[in-house]
């Protein structure tokens, strides 16, 4: 908790305690001095403290009048103090929230080549968890107030607003981002957001969720690089667990970052050597240097080769897919300064 908020809360507790003391003092005073019943004494104390101006239960004698004057003076000080403390607390809390939001926006403004996730539902939250495990910077765009409270609890960078608005996308840094995940529940919203993101950043890699198969081509046409249909993938995965259960269990183990003993990484060829002369997979000798094994190759045209030959020439703008233990992948990343 913020120290200022904690301090103000402590002051509020003191103010409440003082109010209770004044009320108790007033009740006992009217009970003893004016011989009121407990209810009448409480009634007189409350109308005196609040200065509402109702009439007395019975006419006051001189002693009771002096006591009432004394009670009014004390209550004015205590009630005034309580009101000032509560007001200060409310204003400070609003200011602190505003400062937190500005601090978060400053952090987001420092991001480059980060990932933007639109929507923090089931798919968005799962994507965020995966990115966090890989230590990739990301920003959530969300407009649901209930979800925003969850984002605060999860302590992830977020922007409050509608992803359909260009201003919200700019606050999330769409012009500087490298990847854009659109995980909104409505296909029409996804389509509009994908179109906006593509117009604002021609080079960004856009991955969109789709509920209907008919939305696939539309989202691709709008500018999405990849379109994921969770229901189709889920059904295919369940069927695969029946047909090839051992293989699917192995692949599932690979996808559990941080819990499995083996990971897969995609590495740009330019990161592995700086000379202009092309090299082969054998020349890299990654198996001996890092312990990682090359299991795939993606050429400059985006075509994949599974289990490439050792003498395959690595073209510029291509990538290799390596398999290794977490510590081997980490060593590979540190050795070649891979972000």
N, C-alpha and C positions, 0 to 999 in steps of 0.2 A: 504494500500500500504506500502511496505517496506520503512523505513525512508531513507535508502541509495539511493534507486531508486528515491524517491521524491526529495531528495537533488540534485541528478544528473540532473533530469528533470528541476529543477529550474536553474541550471547552463547552460543547453542547451538554455533555454528561454533567459537568459542573453546574451549568445553568439550570438543568432539570432538577438537580439536587437542591439548589437554592430556592427554586419555586416550591418544591415540596416542603422545605423548611418553613417558608413564609406562610404557606397554607396551614401547616400544622400549628404554627405560632398563632395565626389568626383564630383558628378553631378553639384552641385552648384558652386564648384570651377572652373571647366572647362567652365561652362556657363558664369561666371562673369569674370574670368581672361583671358580665351582664346576666349570668345565670340562665343562658339560653339552653335549649335542648341541643343535642348533637347535630340534628338536621338543621335547626335554625342557625346554629353557630357556623356550620359549613356554608349555608346559604349567604349569610352576612359576610363571611370571608371572601367568597367568590365575587359577589357584587361589589365589594370594596376594592379588591385587587383589579378587577376588570373595569371599574368605574362606569358601570352601565347606568347608574342613576336610579335604580329601583328604590322603593321606600323600605324603611327599616321594619323588622318584624314587630318590635315594640319601640316606643320612643326611648332614645338613649339618654342616660344620665351623664353628668359631667365626666366621670371617670371613663365611661364607655366612649364618649366623644374624643377625649384625649387619646385613648388607645386606638380609635379608628383613624385619627389623623396620623398617628405614628405608623400604623399599618399601611396607610395609603402611601406615605413617603418611602417606606421600605420597598413596597411592591412596585412603585414606579421605577426605582433603581434596578430591581431584580428583573422585572418584566422587560424593561428597556434593554438590559444586558442580554437577556435570552433572545429577544428579537434580533438584536444586532449580530449575535453569534450565528443564529440560524441563517440569516440573510447572507452573512459572509461565507458560510459553508456552501450554500447553494451557488453563489456567484463563483466561488473558488473552484468548485467541482466542475462547473461549465468551462471555466478558463483552463483548467487542467486537461479536460478532454480535448479542448481546442488545441492546446499545446502539444498533446500526444499525437493528434492528427497531423499537425504541422511537422512534427519530428519524423513521423512515418513517411509523409510526403517527401521530405528532404532525403530520406533513405532511398525511396523509390526513384527519385530524380538522379541518384548516383548510379543506378543500375544501368548496365549496358549488356546487350546480348542475353537478356534474361528471358523468362517465359511468362506469358500472361495467361491466366486461367479465368475464363468467364463462367461464373456460376460455381457455387460451393456446395452442390448437392452430392449425391453418391459418387458420380463419376469425377466431378471436380475435386472432391476431397481425396479420393483415391489417387488421382494424378498428383495432387499436392504432396501427399505422403511419399510417393515414389520419388518425386523431384527432391524433396527434403533428404531422403535417404542417400541420394546421389550428390547432395550438397550443391544443387543447381538453384540459383536465385530465381524467385518467381513472385508474381503479384496476383492477388485475387481481385476480381471485379464482382461486386455483389450489391444488391439493392434491398434485399429482405432484411429488416431490422433484427428479426430473431436469429437469422444466420450470422449477422454482423457480431452479435454478442458471442456467438460460438468462435468467430474468428479472433475476437479479442482474447478469449480464453486460450485458444490454440497459439496465440502470439505469432501470427503470420502476417506479412505485409498485405494490406488490402486497400482498395479504393471504393468508397461508397458512391454508388450511382448506377444509372442504367447504361448497359453496354451498347445500346442502340445509339447513344449520343456520342458524337465525335469528341467532345470535351472530356468525357469520362475515359475514353480510349487514350487520349493524349496524356491525361494524368497518370495513367498506368504505364506510359512510356512506349506506346505501340510503335512509334517512329524509331526507337532504339532497340526494340526487342528482336530476338532471333527466332522465337517460336510463339505461336498463339494457339491455345487450346480453347475451343468453344464448346462448353459442356452444358448449354442451356437446355431445359426440358422440351422447349417448343422448337420444331424444325423451322418455322417461319422466322423466329427470332434469330436462330443460328444463321440462317441464310442472309439476313440483313446485316448482322454483325460481321460475318465473313466478308461480305461485299465491302463494308466500310473499312475493315482492317486491311484488305488487299489494296484499296485505293490509297490508303495512308502509308503503306509500306510495301513496295513492290517485291522486296526480297525476303519478306518474312515467311517462315514455314508455318502454314495454317493446318491445324488438325481439328476437325469438327465432328461432333456427335450427331447422329440422325436416328430418329425413331422409325421412320417409314422408308422402305426401299426406294420408293418413288422420289425421295428427296436426295438420293445419292448423286445423280447426274446434275441436279440443280446446284447443289453445294460445290461440286467440282467445277461447274461452269462459273460460279460466283467467285472462285479463286481458292478454294480449299485444296491443299496438296493431298491430304488424306481424309477420308470420311469413314468413321467407325460406326457400325450398327451393333450396339451392345447386345440386343436380344438375339441377333443372328450369331454373333460370336459365342454367346453363352450356350445356345443350343448346339452349335457345332462342337464346342468344348465338351459338353456332357456326352454327346455321341462318341467323341473320340476317346473318352474315358472307358467306353464299352469296347470299342474296336481295338485301340492300342493303349491300354491302361498304363503299361510300364513306361512307354515313351512320354505320355502326357504328364505322368508323375515326375519324370525327369525334367521336363520343360517347366512345370510348375515350380520345381525346386530352384530352377535358374532365375525365375522371376521374383522370388522372395528376397529382395535386397536386404542385406544385413543379417538374414537368418540362414541363408544357404552357405555352403562352403565353396561355391563356384559362381562366377559372374561372367557376363558377356559385355564387351565394350566395342564401340565403333570408333575408329581412329582415322583421321584424315592423313593421307600419305605425306602431305607437306610437313606434317609435324614430326615425321620420322627421319627425314633427311633433308638437308638444305642444298645439296649440290644439284646442278641442272641435269646431270647425267641420270638417266632412269636406272632404277634398280629392280632387282627381282625380290620375291619373298625370301628366297634363300640368302640374298645379300644382307637383308635386315637382321637375320639370325636372332629373332625375338625369343625363340624358345630357349636358347642358351643364355641370352642376356637378362631376360625378365621372367622366364618360366611360362609365358603366355603362348598359346597355340593359335595360329591363324586358321579359322574355320570357314571364312567367307571373304568375298571380294566384291566391291561395288564399283563399277567403272565410271568414267566421266559422264556417260549417258544414262546412268542410273540402273544399269542392268547388273543383276547379281550372279555371281558364280559361287556355288557351294563347294567346299573342300578344294580350293584352287591348287594347281601344281606349284611346286617350289620354284620352278624357273619362269613363272608368270611375271612379265614386265609390269611394273606399277606405274600407271600413267598419272599425270598431274590431274588434280581435281577429283581423284578417286579416293576410295576409303577401303580399309580392311576391317574385318570383324574378328576379334580375338576372344579366346576363351581362357579363363584362368581363375585362380583362387583370389579372394578379395585383396590379400596382401600383394599378390603378383600384379593385379590390375593397378593397385595403388602405386607400386614401384614403377610400372610402365608410365603412369601419368606424371609422376615426379621426375623420372629420368628424362622424359621428352617434353616436359612443361606443357602437358595437355590440360586444358581448362575443363 
